[in-house]
Every structure is written in C-alpha cells, then in structure tokens.
C-alpha cells in the first residue's frame, strides 16, 4: 500500500480549508521509528497512541491513556493512519469538523521493535500489526520501557489492549496521565492551547 493510499481515509474525513491539521506528504519517506501520544480533548478526552510504520503513523485511541503499571490493561481502539507531519501537530480542530477539539503532544520520542532486535527483518512491524501482537520499547520524555499492543477482537469492532511490560521501567506508583498533564512540545496545558489556537467565529470577527 502506498503512502497516499494509507492516508486516504484520514484525508476524506477532514476539510483542510478549515482545519490546521497537516495534509501529509505523498512522497516515500525513510523509516523514522518515532512514536507520539496526543492528548485529545474531543467529544471525550482520550489519548492517541501513534507509532511510525512505513512512513505513516499507525494510530490507536486509548480512552484512559497509557499506564506504567503492568497490571493495568488499557483499551486501545484502532483509528485511521495519520501523516508523519501529525507528530508535531498541536492545536484546536474547529467545531463540526472530524475530531473537533484541542490536541496536545503529550509525549513523544523513538521506539524499537523488541521482536526483531536479533534479525532486523524488513517489514516486521507491519507483520506484527497484522498478526495482532506488537511489542516495542519506548524512549519518550514521559514513558520509557516496553509496551505491548495486543489485539483481542477483530472484524468491524476491532479492539486492542495497551499494556506496560514488566521491566525496570515499570512503576505501579506512577500515574503520568494525572501528574504530568503538560505538552512535551510546548509546555502548555490543554486550556492554554485551546485559548491560543481556537479559530475565531465569524460573529466574533464582525464585532
């Protein structure tokens, strides 16, 4: 599948004349092995967990956000692929647009595929997602260590679980979702991002 084909659903859902979200570049890009977690205050507050695979961001919506406790299994719902440029997106999506609400870069960094450290097989991440079992090591500013994405249901209502692996970065006492609320990109809170990036309505501009 080409990059343009991967982003087809993403682009169909958005009006880029109204939303400042990136359209995305169709040119092939070198693998970057980055991850980003967006905190998204849309209809319901949730976290979007994204990892770069073949030049796009594979994405899952995690309602409760990631945990550093291996005993916690967090629901993760797959969403459409996003362009790599979305990794730096922070702002407010206008009302009546898909995903309307404020978006923050809650965490970001690099990752590596733990299942292929020994043989470095090309396309291994794609195969892991297809098989429904991804195990990666995150090097973020808030999250570090191993995480597993495990598919529990397929078909139309596909569901996954995001689970912290039991390693030396696990910490049941931490709750970064609650204690570390600011953007790693700009240091802003959701309220500050909303105030600074919410598009002005035509009524307010005419006053």
C-alpha positions, 0 to 999 in steps of 0.5 A, spaced: 500 500 500 502 506 498 503 512 502 497 516 499 493 510 499 494 509 507 492 516 508 486 516 504 481 515 509 484 520 514 484 525 508 476 524 506 474 525 513 477 532 514 476 539 510 483 542 510 480 549 508 478 549 515 482 545 519 490 546 521 491 539 521 497 537 516 495 534 509 501 529 509 506 528 504 505 523 498 512 522 497 516 515 500 519 517 506 525 513 510 523 509 516 523 514 522 521 509 528 518 515 532 512 514 536 507 520 539 501 520 544 496 526 543 492 528 548 485 529 545 480 533 548 474 531 543 467 529 544 471 525 550 478 526 552 482 520 550 489 519 548 492 517 541 497 512 541 501 513 534 507 509 532 511 510 525 510 504 520 512 505 513 512 512 513 505 513 516 503 513 523 499 507 525 494 510 530 490 507 536 485 511 541 486 509 548 480 512 552 484 512 559 491 513 556 497 509 557 499 506 564 506 504 567 503 499 571 503 492 568 497 490 571 493 495 568 490 493 561 488 499 557 483 499 551 486 501 545 481 502 539 484 502 532 483 509 528 485 511 521 493 512 519 495 519 520 501 523 516 508 523 519 507 531 519 501 529 525 507 528 530 508 535 531 501 537 530 498 541 536 492 545 536 484 546 536 480 542 530 474 547 529 467 545 531 463 540 526 469 538 523 472 530 524 475 530 531 473 537 533 477 539 539 484 541 542 490 536 541 496 536 545 503 532 544 503 529 550 509 525 549 513 523 544 520 520 542 523 513 538 521 506 539 524 499 537 521 493 535 523 488 541 521 482 536 526 483 531 532 486 535 536 479 533 534 479 525 532 486 523 527 483 518 524 488 513 517 489 514 516 486 521 512 491 524 507 491 519 507 483 520 506 484 527 500 489 526 497 484 522 498 478 526 495 482 532 501 482 537 506 488 537 511 489 542 516 495 542 520 499 547 519 506 548 524 512 549 519 518 550 520 524 555 514 521 559 514 513 558 520 509 557 520 501 557 516 496 553 509 496 551 505 491 548 499 492 543 495 486 543 489 485 539 483 481 542 477 482 537 477 483 530 472 484 524 468 491 524 469 492 532 476 491 532 479 492 539 486 492 542 489 492 549 495 497 551 499 494 556 506 496 560 511 490 560 514 488 566 521 491 566 525 496 570 521 501 567 515 499 570 512 503 576 505 501 579 506 508 583 506 512 577 500 515 574 503 520 568 496 521 565 494 525 572 501 528 574 504 530 568 498 533 564 503 538 560 505 538 552 512 535 551 512 540 545 510 546 548 509 546 555 502 548 555 496 545 558 490 543 554 486 550 556 492 554 554 492 551 547 485 551 546 485 559 548 491 560 543 489 556 537 481 556 537 479 559 530 475 565 531 467 565 529 465 569 524 460 573 529 466 574 533 470 577 527 464 582 525 464 585 532 
